[in-house]
C-alpha cells in the first residue's frame, strides 16, 4: 500500500492527544503538544529554524491559553487537516503523511505495518 492509499478511517480526541485509525490497520496516537510544536505553517517553520531565544517572553494570549488544545479540526480536501489551536493559531495544515509520521503506533492488525527487520 502506498502513502497515497493510506487514509484515516476514524480520528478521535483521546486524553491529551489524537488517536487515528488508518485504513491499513494501524492505529496511531499523537499528543497535542507534539502536533502544536510541529506546526507546518511558514511562520512556525521559520521560528523553529531560528536559534532559541532564552529571554523570550510569552504573550498574554499564550499564557492564558495554557497547554495546547485544539478548538477545531477541519479536513482540507482528502489530504490534510487544519487545526485551530486554543492560542489562536490556525494556519497550519497537517497532511495525512505528517499526521502518520508524528504518531506513535498503538496497534497494528497487518504485518506490513510493523517495522521491517534490519538486514544482517
N, C-alpha and C positions, 0 to 999 in steps of 0.2 A: 504494500500500500504506500503510495507516495504522499508527501506532505500535503499536496493539493487535495487529496482524497480524504484527509483526516479532518473531522469537524466535531464540535461538541453536540452531544445528544441532550445533555442537561447541565445547567450551571446553577449553583445554589450557594447562598451565604451559609457558612458553617463556622461557628466560633469566630476567630479573628482572621478569617480568610475566605477564599473562594474555592469550592470543590467543583471540578469539571469531570463529567463522564464523557469520554470520547467514543466515537463510533468503532474504533479498533479494539475496544475492550479495556483500555487503560483508563484509570481514574487518577487524576492529579489534584493536588492541593497547593495553593499559593497564598501566603499571608498578605493582607492588605498592605502592611509596611513594605514588603518586598515589591509589590506592584507599584506603590507610590514612589519608592526610591528608584525604580527602573522605568519611570515615565518616558515614553519615546518621543515626546514633543521636542521641537527645536530648542526652546529656551531651557528645558531641563537637561537635554543632552549637552548644551553649551555650558551650563552651570557645573555639570559633573566633570567636564574637561578642564575647568579652572582649578588651580591649586586651592585646597581648603582654606577658608578664612577663619582662624581661631577667634577673631573678635566679632564675628557676625552676630548681630542682634536680631532675634525673632521679631517679626511684625506682630502687632496686637491681634491680627486675624489668625496668624499661625498659632499664637499662644492660646487663643480662645478655642481653636479647632481641636486641639489635643491630638490624640493618636489618629492616624489616617483611617478614615471610614468612607466608604462610597455612599454617595447620596443618590446616585442613579447610574445605570449601566445600559447603554443603548447599542444595538447591533448597527454596524456600518457595513452595508452590503452583506456579502456572505464570507467576508474575510477578516473581520475585526470587530472590536467593541470599543466604544468611547465611554470612559468613566468620568463621572463628575464627583470630585472629592469634597469633603467637608471643609477643607481650607480654601475653597473657591476655585481651585484649579480644575480645568475641564478641557484642555486642548490635546491631551494625549490619546492617541488611537492605538490600541493594543491589538496587533494582528493575532490570528489564531496560532500562528507559529511561535510568536513571542509568549503567549499565554502557556503554550505547551512547554516551551523551553524553561520558563521561570518556575513551573510547577514541579513539585516533588511527587513521584509516583507513589500512590497509596496502595493500589492493587492493579492486577492485570489478569485478564482471562485468556490472553493469547500469547503463545510462545514468542512471536516476533516482537512483542513489546518489551521483552526482557533485554538486558544489555548482553550483547554477544560476547563470548569468551575471548580473551586475549590470545593472539597466535603465539605458539611456542617457538 
